[in-house]
Amino acid sequence: MGLEYKMVYLLLGSNLGERKELIEEAISKIESRIGSIVSKSALYETAAWGNEDQPPFLNVAIGVQTNKTADLVLDLALEIEQELGRVRLMKWGARLIDIDVILYGQEIINDGERLQIPHPRMQDRRFVLEPLAEIAGEVEHPVFKQRISMLLSLLKDNLTVYKIL
């Protein structure tokens, strides 16, 4: 018997190379390996977070219907990052592609360092909440029990986030 389907929300980002093309290629690979893409935000250009001395990011949030486990979704996302040239040199560094698992259904998963769902800092980051609220504004954060749109309205992060497409 297969696993039941879950809605997983991913945030993709790129601030090196052909950013838009890399994101589109990543989305294509996600659709073929992880599940059906049922929602996709506009593209957002955002200032880099954490380490500001780098080019701006393009970010997009996607909602994916999957029957894969959260662990497998993470493994496949990391595999796609690697195939597209991601090299992890420094925390919050510039990157060709970044795929973060933000929400996995209403599950709360914390196995230490490897997998933490919901993403532990999503509620603090405008570059996550802006695109996510566009496609999942009514979804409730499983820990804070507030809708994503409400978390965005309460956000203190004033990082510049521009909707571009």
Buried (B, 14 or more C-beta within 10 A) or exposed (E): EEEEBBBBBBBBBBBBBEBBEBBBBBBEBBEEBBBEBEBBBBBBBBBBBEEEEBEBBBBBBBBBBBEBEBBBBBBBBBEBBEEBEBEEEEEEBBBBBBBBBBBBBBEEBEEEEEBBBBBEEBBBBBBBBBBBBBBBBEBBBBEBEBBBBBBBEEBEBEBEBEEEE
